[in-house]
């Protein structure tokens, strides 16, 4: 794991994690390294914590019964089930044109999970969000959790054959981290609270060649594969103190009789 974390030449680093919903606060530091060989995909999360002796939380209910979102228990009525457990997740969509994806997770207390899911739709059905129509447990992968002084590491080795073979073209990838102590949910992708799982926001990934995004500063972006995707801000800019005072004064004038 340490070798992967320090190898900048043969790994891809994703270190900019944003809070879900565009919350204008920095996320707790998370370093992510991704690499691969002919047989497997390797993912390492380095999760900073300023107090490793602090209480942690895991899922109190069956992990496989959740809706499939990184914080799937947020829809649960069981108050004993934390909405944001201390967990890291990695999602893999082998074919970005197919709703099938794989979900692998590891918790701070060392529990590991894996499954294959298929979404019914990427469109809100009006009944509380999308639901997966099928689920199969996946055990053919390795995951280990290591606790250190001010951080914890989660290492995943996922054989390509576990996800149907090494992708021959573009595939989707989404890493996320959740923290119980302050209800934090962060990802390199700008996601929203109401999304059960943003399948259409998976990071487009490929093995060779450089990126060729066009119009990436515009609202509509064309990815390397030719796929068009709407951009959204990772951090929502809220009014400053002076602007809020002006709004308050305007509201008072509007409410005052003339």
C-alpha positions as YAML, in Angstrom:
chain: A
units: angstrom
residues:
- id: 1
  name: UNK
  ca: [0.00, 0.00, 0.00]
- id: 2
  name: UNK
  ca: [2.73, 2.47, 0.92]
- id: 3
  name: UNK
  ca: [4.40, 1.89, -2.44]
- id: 4
  name: UNK
  ca: [1.18, 2.67, -4.31]
- id: 5
  name: UNK
  ca: [0.63, 5.83, -2.28]
- id: 6
  name: UNK
  ca: [4.09, 7.18, -3.10]
- id: 7
  name: UNK
  ca: [4.26, 6.05, -6.72]
- id: 8
  name: UNK
  ca: [3.26, 9.09, -8.78]
- id: 9
  name: UNK
  ca: [4.55, 7.71, -12.08]
- id: 10
  name: UNK
  ca: [2.46, 4.56, -12.37]
- id: 11
  name: UNK
  ca: [-0.68, 5.54, -10.45]
- id: 12
  name: UNK
  ca: [-3.55, 7.96, -10.93]
- id: 13
  name: UNK
  ca: [-4.14, 10.27, -7.96]
- id: 14
  name: UNK
  ca: [-7.54, 11.67, -6.99]
- id: 15
  name: UNK
  ca: [-7.06, 13.98, -4.03]
- id: 16
  name: UNK
  ca: [-9.75, 16.63, -4.48]
- id: 17
  name: UNK
  ca: [-12.80, 15.38, -2.60]
- id: 18
  name: UNK
  ca: [-15.88, 17.62, -2.34]
- id: 19
  name: UNK
  ca: [-18.73, 17.50, 0.12]
- id: 20
  name: UNK
  ca: [-22.03, 16.27, -1.25]
- id: 21
  name: UNK
  ca: [-24.59, 18.94, -2.09]
- id: 22
  name: UNK
  ca: [-21.94, 21.56, -2.87]
- id: 23
  name: UNK
  ca: [-21.50, 22.38, 0.80]
- id: 24
  name: UNK
  ca: [-19.01, 25.23, 1.02]
- id: 25
  name: UNK
  ca: [-16.67, 23.61, 3.56]
- id: 26
  name: UNK
  ca: [-13.49, 21.64, 2.94]
- id: 27
  name: UNK
  ca: [-13.83, 17.87, 3.09]
- id: 28
  name: UNK
  ca: [-11.62, 15.84, 5.40]
- id: 29
  name: UNK
  ca: [-8.42, 14.99, 3.54]
- id: 30
  name: UNK
  ca: [-8.65, 11.82, 1.47]
- id: 31
  name: UNK
  ca: [-5.87, 10.60, -0.84]
- id: 32
  name: UNK
  ca: [-6.72, 8.04, -3.49]
- id: 33
  name: UNK
  ca: [-4.39, 6.08, -5.75]
- id: 34
  name: UNK
  ca: [-5.48, 3.86, -8.62]
- id: 35
  name: UNK
  ca: [-3.38, 1.52, -10.75]
- id: 36
  name: UNK
  ca: [-3.80, -1.78, -12.57]
- id: 37
  name: UNK
  ca: [-2.07, -4.69, -14.24]
- id: 38
  name: UNK
  ca: [-3.27, -7.31, -16.69]
- id: 39
  name: UNK
  ca: [-5.13, -9.17, -13.95]
- id: 40
  name: UNK
  ca: [-6.49, -6.66, -11.44]
- id: 41
  name: UNK
  ca: [-7.46, -3.12, -10.54]
- id: 42
  name: UNK
  ca: [-5.80, -1.73, -7.39]
- id: 43
  name: UNK
  ca: [-7.30, 1.08, -5.33]
- id: 44
  name: UNK
  ca: [-5.91, 2.60, -2.12]
- id: 45
  name: UNK
  ca: [-7.73, 5.13, 0.06]
- id: 46
  name: UNK
  ca: [-5.74, 7.11, 2.64]
- id: 47
  name: UNK
  ca: [-8.30, 8.62, 4.99]
- id: 48
  name: UNK
  ca: [-7.03, 11.29, 7.37]
- id: 49
  name: UNK
  ca: [-8.53, 11.47, 10.85]
- id: 50
  name: UNK
  ca: [-7.43, 13.92, 13.54]
- id: 51
  name: UNK
  ca: [-8.57, 11.58, 16.33]
- id: 52
  name: UNK
  ca: [-8.44, 7.88, 15.58]
- id: 53
  name: UNK
  ca: [-9.63, 7.04, 19.10]
- id: 54
  name: UNK
  ca: [-12.97, 8.73, 18.42]
- id: 55
  name: UNK
  ca: [-16.03, 6.49, 18.26]
- id: 56
  name: UNK
  ca: [-16.74, 5.01, 14.83]
- id: 57
  name: UNK
  ca: [-19.94, 3.75, 13.29]
- id: 58
  name: UNK
  ca: [-20.73, 0.98, 10.83]
- id: 59
  name: UNK
  ca: [-23.94, -0.33, 9.33]
- id: 60
  name: UNK
  ca: [-26.37, -1.75, 11.87]
- id: 61
  name: UNK
  ca: [-28.48, -3.36, 9.17]
- id: 62
  name: UNK
  ca: [-27.71, -5.75, 6.33]
- id: 63
  name: UNK
  ca: [-25.39, -3.85, 3.97]
- id: 64
  name: UNK
  ca: [-26.82, -5.72, 0.99]
- id: 65
  name: UNK
  ca: [-30.33, -4.49, 1.80]
- id: 66
  name: UNK
  ca: [-29.36, -0.86, 1.22]
- id: 67
  name: UNK
  ca: [-30.38, 1.02, -1.89]
- id: 68
  name: UNK
  ca: [-26.89, 0.99, -3.34]
- id: 69
  name: UNK
  ca: [-25.91, 4.57, -2.64]
- id: 70
  name: UNK
  ca: [-22.70, 5.32, -0.74]
- id: 71
  name: UNK
  ca: [-24.89, 6.38, 2.18]
- id: 72
  name: UNK
  ca: [-27.73, 4.02, 1.38]
- id: 73
  name: UNK
  ca: [-29.02, 3.87, 4.95]
- id: 74
  name: UNK
  ca: [-30.03, 7.53, 4.79]
- id: 75
  name: UNK
  ca: [-33.44, 6.30, 3.63]
- id: 76
  name: UNK
  ca: [-33.77, 3.93, 6.56]
- id: 77
  name: UNK
  ca: [-36.22, 4.59, 9.40]
- id: 78
  name: UNK
  ca: [-34.00, 2.68, 11.81]
- id: 79
  name: UNK
  ca: [-32.37, 5.37, 13.96]
- id: 80
  name: UNK
  ca: [-29.67, 2.91, 15.06]
- id: 81
  name: UNK
  ca: [-28.38, 2.73, 11.50]
- id: 82
  name: UNK
  ca: [-25.97, 5.63, 10.87]
- id: 83
  name: UNK
  ca: [-26.75, 7.63, 7.73]
- id: 84
  name: UNK
  ca: [-23.05, 8.19, 7.08]
- id: 85
  name: UNK
  ca: [-20.97, 5.28, 8.41]
- id: 86
  name: UNK
  ca: [-17.18, 5.38, 8.50]
- id: 87
  name: UNK
  ca: [-16.69, 3.76, 5.11]
- id: 88
  name: UNK
  ca: [-15.06, 4.04, 1.70]
- id: 89
  name: UNK
  ca: [-16.71, 2.80, -1.48]
- id: 90
  name: UNK
  ca: [-15.55, 2.19, -5.03]
- id: 91
  name: UNK
  ca: [-18.07, 1.79, -7.85]
- id: 92
  name: UNK
  ca: [-17.17, 0.34, -11.24]
- id: 93
  name: UNK
  ca: [-19.39, 0.45, -14.32]
- id: 94
  name: UNK
  ca: [-17.65, -1.79, -16.92]
- id: 95
  name: UNK
  ca: [-19.75, -0.44, -19.80]
- id: 96
  name: UNK
  ca: [-21.00, 3.14, -19.53]
- id: 97
  name: UNK
  ca: [-23.89, 2.26, -21.81]
- id: 98
  name: UNK
  ca: [-25.05, -0.56, -19.53]
- id: 99
  name: UNK
  ca: [-26.78, 0.10, -16.16]
- id: 100
  name: UNK
  ca: [-24.88, -2.79, -14.53]
- id: 101
  name: UNK
  ca: [-22.26, -1.74, -11.99]
- id: 102
  name: UNK
  ca: [-20.16, -3.24, -9.18]
- id: 103
  name: UNK
  ca: [-19.97, -1.85, -5.66]
- id: 104
  name: UNK
  ca: [-17.10, -2.58, -3.26]
- id: 105
  name: UNK
  ca: [-16.82, -1.15, 0.25]
- id: 106
  name: UNK
  ca: [-14.70, -1.27, 3.39]
- id: 107
  name: UNK
  ca: [-15.49, 0.16, 6.83]
- id: 108
  name: UNK
  ca: [-13.11, 1.58, 9.40]
- id: 109
  name: UNK
  ca: [-13.76, -1.41, 11.66]
- id: 110
  name: UNK
  ca: [-12.56, -3.79, 8.93]
- id: 111
  name: UNK
  ca: [-15.79, -5.04, 7.36]
- id: 112
  name: UNK
  ca: [-15.72, -5.51, 3.59]
- id: 113
  name: UNK
  ca: [-18.52, -5.94, 1.07]
- id: 114
  name: UNK
  ca: [-18.98, -6.48, -2.63]
- id: 115
  name: UNK
  ca: [-21.97, -6.80, -4.95]
- id: 116
  name: UNK
  ca: [-23.21, -6.48, -8.50]
- id: 117
  name: UNK
  ca: [-26.27, -4.32, -9.15]
- id: 118
  name: UNK
  ca: [-28.41, -3.29, -12.09]
- id: 119
  name: UNK
  ca: [-30.34, -0.04, -12.08]
- id: 120
  name: UNK
  ca: [-33.89, 0.01, -13.33]
- id: 121
  name: UNK
  ca: [-33.47, 3.59, -14.54]
- id: 122
  name: UNK
  ca: [-31.36, 6.71, -14.12]
- id: 123
  name: UNK
  ca: [-34.52, 8.81, -13.88]
- id: 124
  name: UNK
  ca: [-36.34, 9.57, -10.63]
- id: 125
  name: UNK
  ca: [-39.47, 7.43, -10.51]
- id: 126
  name: UNK
  ca: [-41.29, 9.86, -8.21]
- id: 127
  name: UNK
  ca: [-41.38, 7.30, -5.40]
- id: 128
  name: UNK
  ca: [-38.27, 8.24, -3.51]
- id: 129
  name: UNK
  ca: [-35.61, 7.70, -6.13]
- id: 130
  name: UNK
  ca: [-34.28, 4.89, -8.28]
- id: 131
  name: UNK
  ca: [-34.04, 1.32, -7.09]
- id: 132
  name: UNK
  ca: [-31.79, -1.46, -8.25]
- id: 133
  name: UNK
  ca: [-33.71, -4.32, -9.83]
- id: 134
  name: UNK
  ca: [-31.21, -7.05, -9.09]
- id: 135
  name: UNK
  ca: [-28.35, -7.72, -6.71]
- id: 136
  name: UNK
  ca: [-25.75, -10.45, -6.54]
- id: 137
  name: UNK
  ca: [-23.11, -10.73, -3.83]
- id: 138
  name: UNK
  ca: [-19.50, -10.64, -5.01]
- id: 139
  name: UNK
  ca: [-16.73, -12.25, -2.98]
- id: 140
  name: UNK
  ca: [-13.96, -12.56, -5.57]
- id: 141
  name: UNK
  ca: [-11.90, -9.56, -4.47]
- id: 142
  name: UNK
  ca: [-9.51, -8.62, -1.68]
- id: 143
  name: UNK
  ca: [-9.85, -5.68, 0.70]
- id: 144
  name: UNK
  ca: [-7.85, -4.85, 3.81]
- id: 145
  name: UNK
  ca: [-8.09, -2.01, 6.33]
- id: 146
  name: UNK
  ca: [-5.09, -0.69, 8.28]
- id: 147
  name: UNK
  ca: [-5.42, 1.74, 11.19]
- id: 148
  name: UNK
  ca: [-2.57, 4.18, 11.84]
- id: 149
  name: UNK
  ca: [-1.95, 7.11, 14.18]
- id: 150
  name: UNK
  ca: [-3.84, 9.82, 12.32]
- id: 151
  name: UNK
  ca: [-5.23, 7.98, 9.31]
- id: 152
  name: UNK
  ca: [-6.62, 4.70, 8.10]
- id: 153
  name: UNK
  ca: [-5.92, 2.93, 4.82]
- id: 154
  name: UNK
  ca: [-8.23, 0.78, 2.72]
- id: 155
  name: UNK
  ca: [-6.69, -1.36, -0.02]
- id: 156
  name: UNK
  ca: [-8.74, -3.05, -2.75]
- id: 157
  name: UNK
  ca: [-7.52, -5.61, -5.26]
- id: 158
  name: UNK
  ca: [-10.32, -6.32, -7.72]
- id: 159
  name: UNK
  ca: [-9.61, -8.96, -10.40]
- id: 160
  name: UNK
  ca: [-10.79, -7.93, -13.84]
- id: 161
  name: UNK
  ca: [-12.62, -11.24, -14.20]
- id: 162
  name: UNK
  ca: [-14.73, -10.26, -11.18]
- id: 163
  name: UNK
  ca: [-16.18, -7.33, -13.15]
- id: 164
  name: UNK
  ca: [-16.62, -9.27, -16.38]
- id: 165
  name: UNK
  ca: [-13.13, -8.80, -17.78]
- id: 166
  name: UNK
  ca: [-10.81, -5.88, -18.36]
- id: 167
  name: UNK
  ca: [-12.79, -3.12, -20.10]
- id: 168
  name: UNK
  ca: [-11.81, -2.67, -23.75]
- id: 169
  name: UNK
  ca: [-13.15, 0.87, -23.92]
- id: 170
  name: UNK
  ca: [-14.36, 3.62, -21.59]
- id: 171
  name: UNK
  ca: [-15.74, 2.55, -18.23]
- id: 172
  name: UNK
  ca: [-17.15, 4.35, -15.21]
- id: 173
  name: UNK
  ca: [-15.46, 4.78, -11.83]
- id: 174
  name: UNK
  ca: [-16.68, 6.50, -8.68]
- id: 175
  name: UNK
  ca: [-14.86, 6.60, -5.30]
- id: 176
  name: UNK
  ca: [-16.59, 8.04, -2.24]
- id: 177
  name: UNK
  ca: [-15.93, 8.39, 1.48]
- id: 178
  name: UNK
  ca: [-18.39, 8.78, 4.34]
- id: 179
  name: UNK
  ca: [-17.70, 9.83, 7.94]
- id: 180
  name: UNK
  ca: [-20.10, 9.34, 10.82]
- id: 181
  name: UNK
  ca: [-18.71, 11.87, 13.28]
- id: 182
  name: UNK
  ca: [-19.81, 14.91, 11.30]
- id: 183
  name: UNK
  ca: [-22.17, 13.43, 8.74]
- id: 184
  name: UNK
  ca: [-19.67, 13.92, 5.94]
- id: 185
  name: UNK
  ca: [-20.11, 12.44, 2.49]
- id: 186
  name: UNK
  ca: [-17.42, 13.36, -0.04]
- id: 187
  name: UNK
  ca: [-16.35, 12.40, -3.55]
- id: 188
  name: UNK
  ca: [-14.27, 13.75, -6.45]
- id: 189
  name: UNK
  ca: [-17.64, 14.07, -8.25]
- id: 190
  name: UNK
  ca: [-20.18, 16.83, -7.58]
- id: 191
  name: UNK
  ca: [-23.13, 14.83, -6.26]
- id: 192
  name: UNK
  ca: [-26.35, 15.85, -4.56]
- id: 193
  name: UNK
  ca: [-28.11, 14.52, -1.47]
- id: 194
  name: UNK
  ca: [-31.21, 13.44, -3.38]
- id: 195
  name: UNK
  ca: [-29.33, 11.15, -5.76]
- id: 196
  name: UNK
  ca: [-29.37, 7.51, -4.72]
- id: 197
  name: UNK
  ca: [-26.40, 6.89, -6.98]
- id: 198
  name: UNK
  ca: [-25.26, 9.21, -9.79]
- id: 199
  name: UNK
  ca: [-24.60, 6.52, -12.40]
- id: 200
  name: UNK
  ca: [-24.51, 9.20, -15.10]
- id: 201
  name: UNK
  ca: [-21.81, 11.04, -13.13]
- id: 202
  name: UNK
  ca: [-19.31, 8.20, -12.91]
- id: 203
  name: UNK
  ca: [-15.80, 9.35, -13.83]
- id: 204
  name: UNK
  ca: [-15.15, 8.35, -17.43]
- id: 205
  name: UNK
  ca: [-12.01, 6.18, -17.36]
- id: 206
  name: UNK
  ca: [-9.80, 4.62, -20.01]
- id: 207
  name: UNK
  ca: [-6.35, 3.04, -20.16]
- id: 208
  name: UNK
  ca: [-4.48, 4.75, -22.99]
- id: 209
  name: UNK
  ca: [-4.17, 8.19, -24.53]
- id: 210
  name: UNK
  ca: [-4.81, 11.60, -23.05]
- id: 211
  name: UNK
  ca: [-8.07, 13.27, -22.21]
- id: 212
  name: UNK
  ca: [-9.80, 15.30, -24.90]
- id: 213
  name: UNK
  ca: [-12.62, 17.14, -23.17]
- id: 214
  name: UNK
  ca: [-14.16, 19.90, -25.23]
- id: 215
  name: UNK
  ca: [-15.93, 22.88, -23.75]
- id: 216
  name: UNK
  ca: [-15.19, 21.73, -20.22]
- id: 217
  name: UNK
  ca: [-15.77, 25.26, -18.90]
- id: 218
  name: UNK
  ca: [-19.25, 25.36, -20.39]
- id: 219
  name: UNK
  ca: [-22.46, 23.94, -18.98]
- id: 220
  name: UNK
  ca: [-22.39, 21.08, -21.46]
- id: 221
  name: UNK
  ca: [-19.14, 19.13, -21.75]
- id: 222
  name: UNK
  ca: [-18.09, 16.56, -24.33]
- id: 223
  name: UNK
  ca: [-15.96, 13.79, -22.85]
- id: 224
  name: UNK
  ca: [-13.24, 11.82, -24.60]
- id: 225
  name: UNK
  ca: [-15.69, 9.11, -25.61]
- id: 226
  name: UNK
  ca: [-17.95, 11.69, -27.25]
- id: 227
  name: UNK
  ca: [-20.47, 11.46, -24.43]
- id: 228
  name: UNK
  ca: [-22.15, 14.76, -23.56]
- id: 229
  name: UNK
  ca: [-22.51, 15.56, -19.89]
- id: 230
  name: UNK
  ca: [-23.96, 18.50, -17.99]
- id: 231
  name: UNK
  ca: [-21.51, 20.22, -15.68]
- id: 232
  name: UNK
  ca: [-22.44, 21.22, -12.15]
- id: 233
  name: UNK
  ca: [-20.48, 23.16, -9.51]
- id: 234
  name: UNK
  ca: [-18.62, 21.04, -6.97]
- id: 235
  name: UNK
  ca: [-18.91, 23.88, -4.44]
- id: 236
  name: UNK
  ca: [-21.96, 26.11, -4.27]
- id: 237
  name: UNK
  ca: [-21.13, 29.77, -3.66]
- id: 238
  name: UNK
  ca: [-23.35, 31.28, -0.97]
- id: 239
  name: UNK
  ca: [-23.93, 35.02, -0.35]
- id: 240
  name: UNK
  ca: [-21.31, 36.72, 1.82]
- id: 241
  name: UNK
  ca: [-22.01, 38.64, 5.03]
- id: 242
  name: UNK
  ca: [-22.45, 42.00, 3.29]
- id: 243
  name: UNK
  ca: [-24.86, 40.55, 0.74]
- id: 244
  name: UNK
  ca: [-26.90, 38.87, 3.48]
- id: 245
  name: UNK
  ca: [-27.17, 42.21, 5.30]
- id: 246
  name: UNK
  ca: [-28.41, 43.86, 2.12]
- id: 247
  name: UNK
  ca: [-31.00, 41.12, 1.64]
- id: 248
  name: UNK
  ca: [-32.15, 41.51, 5.25]
- id: 249
  name: UNK
  ca: [-32.49, 45.29, 4.90]
- id: 250
  name: UNK
  ca: [-34.45, 44.88, 1.67]
- id: 251
  name: UNK
  ca: [-36.82, 42.39, 3.33]
- id: 252
  name: UNK
  ca: [-37.39, 44.80, 6.23]
- id: 253
  name: UNK
  ca: [-38.24, 47.63, 3.82]
- id: 254
  name: UNK
  ca: [-40.64, 45.39, 1.93]
- id: 255
  name: UNK
  ca: [-42.40, 44.41, 5.16]
- id: 256
  name: UNK
  ca: [-42.62, 47.99, 6.45]
- id: 257
  name: UNK
  ca: [-45.92, 49.81, 5.80]
- id: 258
  name: UNK
  ca: [-45.78, 52.68, 3.32]
...
